[in-house]
Amino acid sequence: MNKKAILMSETLRLIIAVICLFLLAYLLVQLYGLFSTKTEYEQAKSTLNAIVGKIDSLGEQELSYLVAVPKGWFIIFKDSNMCVCPNLDSIQECLKNEKGVCKLIEKSLIIHSSGCLLSRGGGETLSEKDCFSINTPFYLLFKKNDPNIEIYLKEDYEIEKATKENFGQFLEFKKDETSSSVKELIKNIFINDDSQAKTELGEAALKFFSDKNIYFNIEISSIGNQGKEIYSYTNIPEKIQKKIDLEIIGGAAGVRPRASSVEFIGINKDGETDKDGKASVFTLKTYEKNENEQ
């Protein structure tokens, strides 16, 4: 009898000890979650304050800021507010400072961003246009362009700047000594719909970009009365183009836009510049190649 009583007593103690361990573990998890949330909130607040500080102090010189935390959150520009939010599906709560942090920005901002994507259950995908994802550290670049302040991913800005500087070289490029320049070919295509010029333009583009690690897309279109696309040419494989079309917003394809430039040639059917009539527009878009997909 005494042995049974001792056994039951020990069993009860063991059960109580296990229950206490579970309660302690639960309490620790809750405390960690509370601490983690508070830490991320403080990180979000610090990141937001630093970016607003760059905007307020921006002069003629460009400024940059390294964004690294809170990881997995989003920097969102919406309704004259700049926010650092934990999710794309809680932006309204974030705007009210219930989730995340926001500040009203009185200055006019132009955001150069590919946007953000968030996949949810059931195949649903949320997207936000003026947004940066804090997945890996990146630099934001701030540039004054009165009356606006422009905000870029620094890497994209530098690449776009270099591409635009080289854009003029492409317009003057000739595939050989006897050929017309790219700019002359564009005008000939627009004015005369010259099929030979279309062929030569494609060949010239292939040769110009042959030593560069990029895909390209060129288009000639008209603006003004009944504007339409006249010509397009690309070296982008179909499977890569599908990835660009589907995933370009989030930059998840590994083939993100490298830069985009537009040149107004300003020639109408009569060979004159007429802003109210037809004029040709030449667009060059380039995309970095993913080494795994070449």
N, C-alpha and C positions, 0 to 999 in steps of 0.2 A: 504493500500500500504506500509506504514511504517512498519507494522507488518510483511508483507511478506519479506521485505528487511532485517529486523532484523533476521528473521528465517533463510533466506538463508545465511546470514553472519555467524550465529552461526553454521549452518550445515557445511559450508566451513571450519570454524575453527576446528570443530570436526574431519572432514576428514583429514585436515592437521596434526592435533595432532596424529591421529591414524597412519598416514604414518610415521611421525617422530618417533613414538614408535617402529614401525616395523624396521625402519632403525637403530635405536639405538640398538634394540635387535640383529639384524644381525651383527652389528659392534662388539658388545660384544662377540657374539659367535665366530666370526673370530679372535678377539684378544685372547680369551681363547684358541682356537685351536692353534694359533701361540705360545702362552706361553707354552701350554702343550707339543707341539712338541719340542720346544726348551728345556724344562725341561727334557723330555725323552732322547733327544739327549745328554744333559749334563750328565744324569745318565748313559747312555750307554758308554760314553767316560770315565767316572770315573770307571765303572766296568771293562772295557777293560784295562785301565792303571793299576788297582790294580792286575788283573790276570797276566799281563805281568811282573809286579814288583815281584810277587811271583815266576814266572818262572826264572827270572834273578837272584834272590837272593837265590834260592834253593841250599842247601848244602846236607850234608849227612842226616840231620834230615828232616822228612816229614813236609810239611806245609799245612795249610788249609785256605780257604777263604769263607766267607758267601756271597752268591749271592742272592740279593733280588730285584733289580731293573735293568732296567725298566721292569715292569710286562707285560707279554704277548710277550716279545721279545725273541730272540734266540741267544745263543752263538754257533757259527759255526766255525769249523776248516776246511779250504779248500785251496788247492793250496799254502801251506806254509804260509797262512794267518790265523789269528784269528780275527773273526768279531763278533760284536754285532749288529744284524739286526732285523728290525721290522717284517719281513715276510720271509717265505721260497721261495716265488715266486719273490723275488727281490734281490736274492743273488748277481747276476752280478752287479747290481747297487750298492749294499752294498760293494762289492769288490773294486769299484771305489770311495768309500766314498761319493757317491751321496745320498744313503739312508743308514743310520747306520754308523758305524765306523769300520775300519779294521787296523791291524798292521801286517807287515811281521815278522814272527818268524823264526829266523835263526837256532834255536836249533831243534833237532829231537824230535818230540812229538808222543806219543802213547796214543790215546784217548779211554778210556773204557766207552762207552756210549751205551744205548739202542736205541739212535737216536731220531728223532723228526718226528711227523706227523702233517700235516695241511690239513683239509678237505675244499674243495672248492665246488662251485655249480656244479650241474650235476653229483654228485657222484665222482668227481675227487679228488684224494688224493695225496698230495705232501709229499715226505719223504726225509730226509737228515740223513746220517749215523753218522758222527762225529759231534754231535749236542746235546746241552742241552736246554730244554725249561725253561724259567723263569716264571713259573706260581705261584709257592709258593717258599718261601726262602729255599735254600739248600746250603750245604757246598761242595765245590770242594776240593779234596785232591791232593797234588802234591808230587810225589815220584821220586827220582833220581835213575835211573837204567842204568848206563853208557853203551853206549853213549846216551841213551834216557832219556827223562823225561816223566813219565806216569801220566795221569790225570784221576781221578776217581770221581764219586759221593762218598763222604766220607762214607755214610751209606752202599752203596753197597760194598765198599772196606773192611770195617770192617766185614761185614757178610761173604764175600768171604774168607777173611783171617781165620775166625773162622771155616768155613766149610772145608777148606783145612787142617787145623790143626787136624780136626776130621776124615779126609778122611782115614788116616792110621788105625784108630780104626775100621772103617767099613770093611776094607780089612781083618782085623784079627778077625772079629766077627764070632761067631758060634751060631746058633740058639739054640743048646743044647750041652751037653757034648759029645755026640756020633757023632755029625755032623762035617763035614769038615769046615774049615774057608772059608770066601767069596773068598779070593785069590786062595785057592786051588780049589774051585768050578769053578772059572773063567778059570783056566788052564785046568781043566778036560773038560769043555765045548769046549774050543778052540781046544784042541788036539784030543779029542775023540768024540766030538759032543754028549755028554752024556745027555740023556733026563732026567734022575733022578737028575743030577746035576743042570739042568735048573730049575726043580721044586723046589729043595732045595734053590737055589739062590733067587728065588722069595719069598719064605717063609722067608728066612733070612732077606731080605730087608724089608719086611712088619713088621717083629718083631723089627728090629733095629730102624725103623722110627716111630714105633707105638705111642711113647710118644712125638713126635715132631710135631709142627704145620706146616707141609710142605707136598707138593706133591713131588714125586721123579720120575726120569726116569733113568734107567740104560741100558747101551748098551755095547755089546762086538762086536768088528769088527776086521778085519785083515787089515794090511797095507802091502805094497810091491807088489808082483805080484798078480794081479787080486784081489785086496782088496775088501772086501764086509762086510756087516753087518751079524753077525752070530746069535745074540740073543739080544732081548730087553724085558724089563719089566717095567711097570709103575703102579702107583696107581691113576693116573690122570683120572677123569671121562671124557667121550667123550665131553660133553658140555663145560667143562673147557679147554680141549685141543684145541677146536675150537677157544676159546677166546685167548688162548696163541698164536696160529698160526696166527690169524688175527690182534691182537692188541699188540703183544709183543714189537714192535719197539717203540711205544709211551708210553708204560707202562700204558695204559688206562684200561686194563682188570681188574686191582686189583689183578692179579696173575702174578706178574713180576718175572723175573729170580732172585733167591736169590743167587745162585753161580753155578759155573760149574767147575769140576775138571777132569783131565785126567790122567790116570796112564798107562804107557807103561810096560806091563808085560815082554815083550821081549822073548817070547818062540815061536819057530817055530814048524813045524810038527815033526821035529826030536828031539825035546826037547832041542834045543840049541838056544842061542842068535845069531841072524844073521840079521844085519841091512839091508842087501841087499835082504833078503828073506822075508818070511812071519813072522809077529810078531803080537801078539794080543794087542789090545788097549781097555782098559776098561774106560768108560765115565760115570760119575755120574753128573746129573743135578738136582737141587732142586729148588722148587718154593714156595714162601710164600702163605699160604692159605688166602683167603679173608673170614673174619668171616661171611659175609652175604651169602656165597656160600658153606659153609660146610654142 
